[in-house]
Amino acid sequence: LIVDRSGSVRFGGGGQDGRTDKRLQIARLAGAMAYAALRSNDRVGLLTFSDGVEQYVPPRKSRGHAWQVIRAAFETLDADHGTNLAAALTHAQKVLKRRSAVIVLSDFLGPATWTEPLRILLRRHRVHAFMVHDPLENGLPNLGLVTIQDAETGALHTVDSNNWHAQTSVERRLMDVRRLGVRATAVSTRDDAFVKLHAHFRSGG
């Protein structure tokens, strides 16, 4: 499991329960897959990243280890951090010595420097991606001039919400991932994460 813990995933409109942001949705997906590995008696490992690799838990097979992975997936960072998915993918390629199923959980925002490392990872491993997003990323409510804070740098910007649109749409990001041959599913903060997860693998993933 490659889990994005950068500043950009600490964003969300609350989802159906009023408290779900992208970070929590990613943690739910990671936790569910770690639990599924435990039930299936499979090895499971975790690599978390922001502007670099944060934590690496090597794949192992035990109940205690699976719960360690689940706890780590739900941990939060206090400070603002950028995104370097490329570094996480490169690290995974170096440490995974046997053919594995690699699950990438990220919003795939930021520079697309991850393209080549992902292509290299695909040569040996089966890669699945869950692109987590929030409806507010597509546009803000019409509130006139508003001040927003960059979740990764902490910088403040004043924008006209009536004319603000995402630089890269959900559809475009998903297409960029799938174009490489990765089986990818978009998961909104308003979706039931477990339904999306089940549908992804049930449909041939």
Summary of the structure (lengths in Angstrom):
residues: 205
radius of gyration: 16.8
end to end distance: 15.4
largest distance: 53.8
contacts: 628
relative contact order: 0.18
helix: 38%
strand: 24%
